[in-house]
């Protein structure tokens, strides 16, 4: 084996993806010569037409398949989200080579808050029915507005990443929605970093949450393909395939194929790899316009005692909030708000208004937005440390040392012990609720949403009771206290499970 030919689309982003595959091949076959051939796809030629209005699938990949079949190249390189499940599960051989962050990002011109304040309707560019279905609704509540809702209209936009950013920059749109994966790859490229950075320089961004704005199936994944008769290419793909990524993408494609196909998809499918657990989530609307809300991989629990206690039903019954009037100054450029109740007066609000603000989840995000605070992203209620890979993305570029966590007094001490910078905005004062305490004593299954709840009432639980919690700090601290909890990825997933096992 002396030489192999790679083919892909001719856009800058596609060329970067081909280069990633070539580097992966050279890491295994250092002496192999790799040639690169490019071509335009049907999707590239249909620049001004929303693809959901055109019959067919595989607009960006079919021409590359035909190139393989004609013997023009040995291996084709694709964005896997552009490939139909029918082709992916067909006869050809595939290797999953790399996967970037899966999220979407909304990018806005710098005058967006002025337009919101003046009551103008924002024009957002997207040609994705999925983004229009989920992201537009989310943004109408997540953009800062004291009125609690922002008016948004959708206008089609097509083209490569840089051309879309230029259309945004020219004022044709107030905002647009892109995949973080493409932006991260371009920003990591020496040849592309300067132009993309200049187009983003005066923009405001929002990294959209995974659970409320579920990404396209296999978003961020680079796949390489060859014909099974090309034995040398098959050997290469088998050597460079990353099994764990392939397993995630197979699961996402299979899930997606149940709900619909093509460019008309109004739903997303994503994978959550949390610790040693894997979960899948699909949401949006299927081809019959029916709502989708499906979790994959939730715990299978044998319920000997069907009495379930969930702290989510009694959140106001555990603690009252004693606020800290001597709140300290914040020098760091980034703040992470653990609970929207921490921002309890105008002084603290003024301290964070010019910061890069991140939230624990979408509830806190929405409440901050109603105070006029621009939130850049959230942890999807998966815990602050789940954001570490996101902070490291070229698009975000936040260091741990730049972050101040704003939380309650006891949690602040805990975060300081873990090496984070944290300040307390309030103290939790335990309440006494004998009725709730009795329910906890009787329950065979208890779902805790904070370790503080367990500290208060854990000793009241009966022997043999099952303890459960969402993934993150709560589950970690339960383990440290000697409890091995059943872990759900999020509170939302727990509610989905509970509705399936109780009337």
C-alpha positions in Angstrom: 0.0 0.0 0.0 1.8 3.2 -1.2 -0.9 5.7 -2.1 -4.6 6.5 -1.3 -6.9 9.1 -2.7 -9.3 11.0 -0.5 -12.3 13.0 -1.9 -14.6 15.6 -0.4 -16.3 18.8 -1.0 -14.3 21.9 -1.9 -15.5 24.3 0.9 -12.9 25.4 3.5 -14.6 23.5 6.2 -14.8 20.3 4.1 -11.1 20.7 3.3 -10.3 20.9 7.0 -12.3 17.7 7.6 -10.4 15.9 4.9 -7.2 17.1 6.5 -8.3 15.7 9.8 -8.9 12.3 8.1 -5.5 12.5 6.4 -3.8 13.2 9.7 -5.6 10.3 11.3 -4.5 8.0 8.5 -0.8 9.2 8.8 -0.9 8.5 12.5 -1.5 4.8 11.7 0.2 4.6 8.3 3.0 7.2 8.4 4.5 6.2 5.1 1.3 6.2 3.1 1.0 8.9 0.4 -2.4 10.6 0.6 -3.8 12.6 -2.4 -6.8 14.9 -2.0 -9.4 15.5 -4.7 -12.4 17.8 -4.3 -15.7 18.4 -6.1 -18.9 20.4 -5.6 -22.0 18.7 -4.5 -25.6 19.3 -5.5 -26.2 21.0 -2.2 -23.3 23.4 -2.9 -24.8 24.3 -6.3 -28.3 25.0 -4.8 -27.0 28.0 -2.8 -30.1 30.1 -2.8 -32.8 27.4 -2.3 -33.8 26.0 1.2 -33.1 22.3 0.8 -36.3 21.2 2.6 -38.1 22.5 -0.5 -36.2 20.2 -2.9 -37.1 16.6 -3.3 -34.4 14.0 -2.3 -31.7 13.4 0.3 -27.9 13.2 0.5 -27.6 16.6 -1.2 -24.0 17.0 0.1 -22.9 13.4 -0.1 -24.4 11.6 -3.1 -21.9 13.1 -5.6 -19.0 11.8 -3.5 -20.6 8.3 -3.4 -20.7 8.4 -7.2 -17.0 9.4 -7.3 -16.1 6.3 -5.3 -18.2 4.1 -7.6 -16.6 5.6 -10.7 -13.1 4.8 -9.3 -12.1 8.5 -9.0 -11.1 8.1 -5.3 -10.6 5.5 -2.7 -12.1 7.2 0.4 -14.8 9.9 0.7 -15.0 12.2 3.6 -18.3 13.6 4.9 -20.1 15.4 7.7 -22.1 12.4 8.9 -25.2 14.6 9.7 -25.5 15.2 5.9 -25.7 11.5 5.2 -29.0 9.6 5.1 -29.5 6.6 7.4 -30.4 4.5 4.3 -26.9 5.0 2.9 -25.1 4.8 6.2 -26.6 1.4 7.0 -26.0 0.2 3.4 -23.3 -1.9 2.0 -20.3 0.5 2.1 -17.7 0.6 4.8 -17.4 3.5 7.2 -15.1 4.9 9.8 -15.9 7.5 12.4 -12.8 9.6 12.6 -13.5 12.5 14.8 -16.4 14.3 16.6 -16.4 17.9 17.7 -18.9 19.5 20.2 -22.4 18.7 19.0 -24.2 21.9 20.1 -25.6 24.8 18.0 -24.6 28.4 18.6 -26.7 31.5 17.9 -24.6 34.5 16.8 -26.0 38.1 16.9 -24.9 41.5 15.8 -23.8 43.8 18.6 -26.9 46.0 18.4 -29.3 43.1 19.2 -30.1 44.2 22.7 -30.9 47.7 21.5 -33.3 46.2 19.0 -34.9 44.0 21.7 -35.3 47.0 24.0 -37.0 49.0 21.3 -39.5 46.2 20.7 -38.3 45.3 17.2 -38.7 41.9 15.7 -35.4 40.1 15.3 -34.6 38.5 11.9 -32.8 35.1 12.4 -31.3 33.3 9.5 -31.8 29.6 9.3 -32.9 27.0 6.7 -33.2 24.2 9.3 -36.7 23.1 10.3 -35.2 21.6 13.4 -33.6 24.9 14.5 -36.8 26.7 13.6 -38.8 24.3 15.7 -36.7 24.3 18.8 -34.1 27.1 18.8 -36.4 30.0 17.8 -38.8 29.2 20.6 -35.9 28.9 23.1 -34.3 32.2 22.0 -37.6 34.0 22.3 -37.4 33.3 26.1 -33.6 33.2 26.5 -32.7 36.6 24.9 -32.6 39.3 27.6 -35.9 41.1 27.9 -37.7 42.5 31.0 -41.0 41.7 29.1 -40.1 38.0 29.2 -40.5 37.4 25.5 -38.7 38.5 22.3 -40.4 38.7 18.9 -38.4 36.7 16.2 -39.0 36.1 12.5 -37.1 33.5 10.5 -35.5 34.2 7.1 -33.8 31.6 5.0 -30.0 31.6 4.8 -27.6 29.4 2.8 -23.9 29.2 2.2 -20.7 28.3 3.9 -19.9 29.4 7.4 -17.9 32.5 6.4 -20.6 33.6 3.8 -23.3 33.3 6.4 -21.3 35.3 8.9 -20.7 38.0 6.2 -24.5 38.2 5.5 -25.0 38.6 9.3 -22.3 41.3 9.4 -23.8 43.2 6.6 -27.1 43.6 8.6 -29.2 41.4 6.4 -29.9 39.4 9.5 -29.9 40.2 13.3 -28.7 36.7 14.1 -28.0 33.3 12.6 -27.6 29.7 14.0 -24.6 27.5 13.2 -23.0 24.3 14.5 -20.2 24.9 17.0 -18.3 22.1 15.4 -17.6 23.9 12.1 -16.7 27.2 13.8 -14.3 25.3 16.2 -12.6 23.7 13.3 -12.2 26.9 11.4 -11.0 28.8 14.4 -8.4 26.0 15.1 -7.1 26.4 11.5 -4.1 28.7 10.9 -5.4 29.5 7.4 -9.0 30.3 8.6 -8.7 31.6 12.1 -8.0 35.3 11.3 -11.0 35.7 8.9 -13.5 33.9 11.2 -12.2 35.7 14.3 -12.6 39.0 12.5 -16.2 38.2 11.5 -17.0 37.1 15.1 -15.1 40.0 16.8 -18.0 42.3 17.6 -20.7 39.6 17.8 -22.6 38.3 20.8 -23.0 34.5 21.1 -25.3 32.0 22.8 -24.3 28.4 23.0 -27.6 26.7 22.7 -28.5 24.0 25.3 -28.4 20.4 24.4 -31.7 19.4 26.0 -33.9 22.4 24.8 -32.3 22.7 21.4 -31.3 19.1 20.5 -28.6 18.9 17.8 -29.0 17.1 14.5 -28.2 13.4 14.7 -24.5 12.9 14.3 -23.7 16.6 14.3 -20.0 17.3 14.6 -19.0 13.9 13.4 -16.6 13.3 10.5 -17.1 10.0 8.7 -14.9 8.3 6.0 -16.4 5.9 3.5 -15.1 3.4 1.0 -16.4 0.6 -1.2 -16.1 -3.0 0.3 -14.3 -4.2 -2.8 -11.4 -1.7 -2.2 -9.5 -3.9 0.3 -6.7 -1.4 0.9 -9.2 1.3 1.7 -11.2 -1.1 4.0 -8.0 -1.9 5.9 -7.4 1.9 6.4 -10.9 2.6 7.6 -10.9 -0.3 10.0 -7.6 1.0 11.5 -8.7 4.6 12.0 -12.3 4.0 13.2 -13.1 5.2 16.7 -15.4 2.6 18.1 -17.0 4.6 20.9 -17.9 7.5 18.5 -19.2 5.0 15.9 -21.5 3.4 18.5 -22.9 6.8 19.5 -23.6 7.7 15.8 -25.1 4.4 14.9 -27.5 4.8 17.9 -28.4 8.4 16.8 -29.0 7.4 13.2 -31.2 4.5 14.2 -33.2 6.6 16.6 -33.6 9.4 13.9 -34.8 6.9 11.3 -37.8 6.1 13.4 -39.1 9.7 13.4 -38.3 11.0 9.9 -35.6 11.7 7.4 -34.1 14.3 5.0 -33.9 18.0 5.3 -37.4 18.3 6.6 -36.5 17.0 10.1 -38.0 19.0 12.9 -36.3 17.0 15.6 -32.8 16.4 17.0 -31.1 13.4 18.5 -28.0 13.5 20.7 -25.8 11.3 22.9 -24.9 12.1 26.5 -21.8 10.4 27.8 -21.8 11.1 31.6 -19.1 9.3 33.6 -19.4 5.6 32.7 -23.0 6.0 31.6 -24.4 6.6 28.1 -27.8 8.1 27.3 -29.6 9.2 24.2 -32.2 11.9 23.8 -34.6 12.8 21.0 -37.0 15.8 20.9 -38.9 18.0 18.5 -41.6 16.9 16.1 -41.8 13.8 13.9 -43.0 13.6 10.3 -46.6 13.4 11.5 -45.9 16.6 13.5 -46.3 14.7 16.7 -44.2 15.8 19.7 -41.1 13.7 20.5 -39.6 13.4 23.9 -37.7 10.1 24.1 -34.8 9.2 26.5 -32.7 6.1 25.7 -30.7 4.3 28.4 -32.6 5.4 31.5 -32.2 3.2 34.5 -34.3 0.0 34.6 -35.5 -0.2 38.1 -37.5 -3.0 39.8 -39.9 -1.1 42.0 -40.8 -3.3 45.0 -42.2 -0.3 46.7 -44.1 2.0 44.4 -44.1 5.0 46.8 -41.9 7.6 45.0 -40.8 10.8 46.7 -39.4 13.5 44.4 -37.9 16.6 45.9 -38.9 18.4 42.7 -42.5 18.4 44.0 -41.5 20.2 47.2 -38.7 22.6 46.2 -40.0 25.5 48.3 -40.4 23.3 51.4 -36.7 22.6 52.1 -35.0 25.9 52.6 -35.5 29.6 53.0 -33.0 32.1 51.6 -31.0 34.5 53.8 -29.3 37.0 51.5 -25.8 38.4 52.0 -25.9 42.2 51.9 -22.1 42.4 52.0 -21.6 40.8 48.7 -18.0 41.0 47.5 -16.7 42.5 44.3 -16.2 40.2 41.3 -13.0 40.7 39.4 -13.1 37.7 37.1 -14.5 38.1 33.5 -16.8 35.1 33.7 -19.5 34.2 36.2 -21.4 31.0 36.6 -24.8 31.4 38.3 -25.7 28.3 40.2 -29.2 29.5 41.0 -31.1 32.6 39.6 -32.1 33.5 43.2 -28.4 34.5 43.8 -29.0 37.6 41.7 -31.4 39.0 44.2 -30.8 42.8 44.0 -29.7 45.4 41.5 -26.2 45.7 43.0 -25.4 42.1 42.1 -27.1 42.4 38.8 -25.0 45.4 38.0 -21.9 43.4 38.9 -22.5 40.7 36.4 -24.2 42.6 33.6 -20.9 43.2 31.7 -19.5 39.8 32.5 -19.7 36.6 30.4 -22.5 34.9 32.2 -23.1 31.1 32.3 -26.0 29.5 34.0 -26.6 26.1 35.7 -29.6 25.3 33.6 -32.4 26.8 31.4 -34.6 27.8 34.3 -31.9 30.0 35.7 -31.1 31.2 32.1 -34.7 32.3 31.6 -34.9 34.1 34.9 -31.7 36.0 34.3 -32.9 36.9 30.8 -36.0 38.5 32.5 -33.6 40.7 34.5 -31.9 41.9 31.2 -28.8 39.7 31.6 -27.2 38.2 28.5 -26.4 34.5 29.2 -23.8 32.9 27.0 -24.6 29.3 27.7 -25.6 26.8 30.4 -24.7 23.4 31.9 -28.0 21.8 31.0 -28.4 21.0 34.7 -25.5 18.5 34.2 -23.2 20.3 36.6 -20.6 23.0 36.1 -17.8 20.5 35.5 -19.7 19.1 32.5 -18.9 22.4 30.8 -15.1 22.1 31.0 -14.9 20.7 27.4 -17.2 23.5 26.2 -15.0 26.2 27.9 -12.0 24.7 26.0 -13.6 25.1 22.6 -11.9 27.8 20.4 -15.3 29.5 20.0 -15.7 29.9 23.8 -12.1 29.9 25.1 -12.7 30.3 28.9 -10.1 29.2 31.5 -11.1 27.8 34.9 -9.1 30.6 36.5 -11.4 33.2 34.8 -14.6 31.9 36.4 -16.4 32.9 39.6 -19.2 30.7 40.8 -22.1 32.6 42.5 -23.9 30.3 44.8 -25.0 29.8 48.5 -22.5 29.9 51.4 -22.1 26.1 52.0 -21.7 25.4 48.3 -19.2 28.1 47.9 -17.0 26.5 50.6 -17.3 23.2 48.7 -16.3 24.7 45.4 -13.3 26.5 46.9 -12.1 23.2 48.3 -12.3 21.8 44.8 -10.0 24.6 43.5 -12.7 26.9 41.9 -13.3 30.5 42.8 -16.7 31.0 44.4 -18.5 33.6 46.3 -21.7 33.3 48.4 -24.7 35.5 47.7 -27.0 33.9 50.2 -27.3 31.2 53.0 -29.8 28.4 53.0 -31.8 28.1 56.2 -33.5 24.7 56.7 -37.3 24.6 57.1 -39.2 22.1 59.1 -42.0 20.4 57.2 -43.3 17.4 59.1 -45.7 16.4 56.3 -42.9 16.2 53.8 -40.7 14.4 56.3 -43.4 11.8 56.7 -43.6 11.3 52.9 -39.8 10.8 52.8 -40.0 8.2 55.6 -42.7 6.2 53.8 -41.1 6.3 50.3 -39.4 3.4 48.7 -37.7 5.6 46.1 -36.4 9.1 46.8 -35.1 11.5 44.1 -32.8 14.2 45.5 -32.0 17.3 43.5 -29.4 18.6 45.9 -27.1 17.2 48.4 -28.4 19.7 51.0 -31.8 18.0 50.8 -30.2 14.7 51.6 -28.2 16.2 54.5 -31.5 17.4 56.0 -33.6 14.3 55.6 -31.3 11.4 54.6 -31.4 10.0 58.1 -35.2 9.8 57.9 -35.2 7.4 54.9 -36.1 3.8 55.6 -33.7 0.9 55.2 -33.7 -0.5 51.7 -35.0 2.7 50.1 -33.6 3.5 46.7 -31.9 6.8 46.4 -31.7 8.6 43.0 -30.4 12.0 41.7 -29.5 13.8 38.6 -25.9 13.5 37.3 -23.4 16.0 38.6 -22.4 17.4 42.0 -25.4 15.9 43.8 -24.7 12.3 42.7 -20.9 12.8 43.4 -21.5 14.0 47.0 -24.1 11.2 47.6 -21.4 8.7 46.7 -18.9 10.4 49.0 -21.4 10.1 51.9 -21.8 6.3 51.3 -24.9 6.3 49.2 -24.8 4.8 45.7 -27.6 6.6 43.9 -29.5 5.6 40.8 -28.4 8.3 38.3 -30.6 10.1 35.8 -28.9 12.4 33.3 -31.2 15.3 34.2 -34.3 16.2 36.2 -36.3 16.3 33.0 -35.3 12.7 32.3 -36.4 11.6 35.8 -39.8 13.1 35.2 -40.0 11.2 31.9 -39.1 7.9 33.7 -41.6 8.6 36.5 -44.4 9.2 34.1 -43.7 5.8 32.6 -43.8 3.9 35.8 -46.7 5.6 37.7 -50.3 6.5 36.8 
